[in-house]
């Protein structure tokens, strides 16, 4: 089942939840309000985030993937370090 939500009432679905067997399996989110979904989460059977993919520059390509186990970050891969804010 797919549930689309317009949280800011602008006529665009900024969150899309997908359920499999009555359990939340994934969610995509438009985090910056530009109409393009840029965060993609997949959940494990217990409801913890399993992977989080981020499109940081809005080009439709995943720039950063974080992998979790039991709700804890275990790995992060970054396609282009220049896109990630931080110390330089």
VENVEN-V509661 format. One record per residue. RES is the residue in three letters. SS is DSSP state (alpha for helix, beta for strand, coil for the rest). PHI is phi in radians with two decimals (none if undefined). NEAR is the number of other C-alpha atoms within 10 Angstrom. Layout:
res,ss,phi,near
RES,SS,PHI,NEAR
RES,SS,PHI,NEAR
This chain:
res,ss,phi,near
UNK,coil,none,11
UNK,beta,-2.07,11
UNK,beta,-2.16,11
UNK,beta,-1.84,14
UNK,beta,-2.26,14
UNK,coil,-1.86,12
UNK,coil,-1.34,11
UNK,coil,-1.90,10
UNK,coil,0.98,9
UNK,coil,-1.87,10
UNK,coil,1.53,10
UNK,coil,-2.08,16
UNK,coil,-1.33,20
UNK,coil,-1.73,23
UNK,beta,-2.42,18
UNK,beta,-2.24,17
UNK,beta,-1.84,16
UNK,beta,-2.13,16
UNK,beta,-1.95,13
UNK,beta,-2.21,10
UNK,coil,1.07,7
UNK,coil,1.39,8
UNK,beta,-2.02,14
UNK,beta,-1.06,19
UNK,beta,-1.84,20
UNK,beta,-2.75,21
UNK,beta,-2.56,21
UNK,beta,-2.05,22
UNK,beta,-2.43,20
UNK,coil,-1.63,17
UNK,coil,-1.41,14
UNK,coil,-2.02,12
UNK,coil,1.28,14
UNK,coil,-1.59,11
UNK,coil,1.55,14
UNK,coil,-2.06,18
UNK,coil,-1.22,21
UNK,coil,-2.28,24
UNK,beta,-2.25,20
UNK,beta,-2.29,19
UNK,beta,-1.93,20
UNK,beta,-2.07,19
UNK,beta,-2.00,18
UNK,coil,-1.51,17
UNK,coil,-1.09,10
UNK,coil,-1.58,11
UNK,coil,1.63,14
UNK,coil,-1.41,17
UNK,beta,-1.09,22
UNK,beta,-1.76,22
UNK,beta,-2.43,20
UNK,beta,-2.28,20
UNK,beta,-1.87,20
UNK,beta,-2.18,22
UNK,coil,-1.78,18
UNK,coil,-1.39,16
UNK,coil,-2.01,12
UNK,coil,1.27,14
UNK,coil,-1.65,10
UNK,coil,1.49,12
UNK,coil,-1.98,13
UNK,coil,-1.18,18
UNK,coil,-1.73,20
UNK,beta,-2.50,19
UNK,beta,-2.13,18
UNK,beta,-1.99,17
UNK,beta,-2.02,18
UNK,beta,-2.16,18
UNK,beta,-2.33,13
UNK,coil,1.05,12
UNK,coil,1.47,15
UNK,beta,-1.97,11
UNK,beta,-1.14,13
UNK,beta,-2.07,11
UNK,beta,-2.78,11
UNK,beta,-2.45,13
UNK,beta,-2.10,12
UNK,beta,-2.22,14
UNK,coil,-1.28,12
UNK,coil,-2.46,10
UNK,alpha,-1.02,12
UNK,alpha,-1.17,9
UNK,alpha,-1.52,13
UNK,coil,-1.73,13
UNK,coil,-1.13,7
UNK,coil,2.82,7
UNK,coil,-1.23,4
UNK,coil,-2.05,5
